[in-house]
Amino acid sequence: MATVSLGATPTRSTQLARRIRLLVAPTITYNVIEAIAVVMKEGREAWRGDNCCAAPTGGIAETTGQEQDGCGCAPGCACCAPATEEGDAR
């Protein structure tokens, strides 16, 4: 009677492990690079002050006598403006 092996041979197992590494390594690299790019973009926008809808810090900010919009920014801020015809989704 012939014996049937259910597992992969050592050579086949090595080939599969190599193929998995070749697929996983670029995927992880891409994800890390993408995360760094997002952090740099968001940091640059925060540094410039482009994102006026930052989460308010409760009780720390002084009142300047100026009314605030619903987002906590100054009246007429860009983030509360209606979307433009070009498709700006602000």
N, C-alpha and C positions, 0 to 999 in steps of 0.2 A: 504494500500500500504506500502511496506517495504522500509525503508530508507537505502541507501547504503553509507557507509563512504569511502571516497577516501583517507584519511590520515591514517597514522599508529597510532595504539593505543599507549597510553603512555608507556606501558610495552615494546612493540615492539620497540618504538623509543629509549628507554633506552638501550635495547639490541644492537641495531644497533650502537649507539654512543659508547658503550663499545668496540664493535668489531673494529670500525674504529680507536679508540685510541690504541688498541692492535696491529694494523697493522702499524699505522703511527709512534708511538713512537720508535720502533726498527729501522725503516727506517731512521728516523732523526738521531738517535744515531749512526748508521752505517756511515752515511754521514759525521758526525762531526768527528768521529774517523779516517775515511779515509782521510779527509782534514788535520788533525793534522799529520798523518803519512807522507803525501806528503810534508808538510811544513818542517818536521824534516829531511826527506831524502834530499830535495833540499838544506836546510840550511847546512847540513853536507857536501854535495858535494861542496857547495860554500866555506865553511870554509877550506876544504882540497885543493881547487883549481882545482877540477876535471872538472868543467864546464868552459872551457877556452873561450867559445863563449858568454860571457856576452855582453850585449848591450854596445857599446862604449859610453862614455860620451864625447860629442862633445866639443872640445876646452880645456878640462881640462888636458888631458894626455900630457906629454912632449914627444917630439920626441927624440928617442934614437939613430937615425941614422940607425936603423935596419929596413929592409923591413918587411911589414906585408902581411899576406895572405888575401884572399878575405873576411874572417870573421873578420879581425881586430886583430887576434892573431899573435904570432911570427911564422916565417916560420917553417913548419913541425909539427904543433900542431896536437894533436890526433883527434880533431874534424873535421879537413879537410882531414884526411887520408881516403883512400878508404875502403870500407867495407871488412871485412875479410871473410874467408870461413865459419866460424862458424855462420855467420848470423848477425854479429855486424852491426847495421844500422847507424853507425856514418857518 
